[in-house]
Amino acid sequence: MTSQNTQIIIDQFTKQAIPFSRMPAHSHEAALKRMLEMSGVAEDDQVLDVACGPGLVAMAFAGRVAHVSGIDITRAMVERARELARQKNIGNVSFMTGDVSRLPFSEETFAAVITRYSLHHFHEQATILNEMTRVAKAGGVVMAVDMVLPESKRMFYDGVERMRDPSHVRTLTLEEMRKAAREAKLSDLRAEFYRWEMELETLLKASFPVPGTEELIRKAFREDAGKDNLGVGAHWKDGRICFSYPIMILTGKKRTEASAGTHDGSYPDETGSGCRAKD
């Protein structure tokens, strides 16, 4: 992670720590439930949440496992996660500040290693997945959850998203997610999809766009209603612009000696079967 990229992320998410954690809870519940199901975690497992933000994923997993560790580069996010854990009286979680591209954990430490909505903030997505795989136990689960778009749409979307969130690097394509998983040497790959519904004004209230760009962002979404050049299905609903992020849940297992020669698994595309619940 470059020092410039790191500083932009810290600046943005220091400001977003509280607004992000207050996004409507129902918008995450269905997806979190599916993540838990796909992870296959057990009550005696140790889990790591990479780029944990305010700890929403970590605290969801805490009810299912022995302990969850969370790590994030932004101190304000870590402090917010600790505060929320205290408020909810969740004692089997711990949070620390650190560089997720160089995880401060030994090899084969965690039964499951997870990251959600983070890969688009990094230039080196494969490095992040490689680190996640390194600290997973042999046969352990590595899970990455993030937005995916076709190449033809992501360039337009990325230009608008960088105005809303300057820490955004690029949206991954389905093939880039597959490639990163292959480079991390994961086996037994599975992919499912869901849509995260959002109202534009609700999102903007929780964001800190580049100064002077809010109207440009609104204009881009309004003009895209019914066209979908952005790839997020922008549409009018009761006089408001709404849209939905297309999210991919990708899971794989750290290879053991016995699985080293096995097939990587198949990936359904967005027209195939998968988690379709709207959060």
Secondary structure by P-SEA (a helix, b strand, c coil): ccaaaaaaaaaaaaaaccccccccccccaaaaaaaaaaacccccbbbbbcccccaaaaaaacccccbbbbbbccaaaaaaaaaaaaaaccccbbbbbcccccccccccccccccccccccccccaaaaaaaaaaaccccbbbbbbbbbbccccaaaaaaaaaaacccccccccaaaaaaaaaaacccbbbbbbbbbbbbaaaaaaacccccccaaaaaaaaaaacccccccccccccccbbbbbbbbbbbbbccccccccccccbbbbccccccccccc
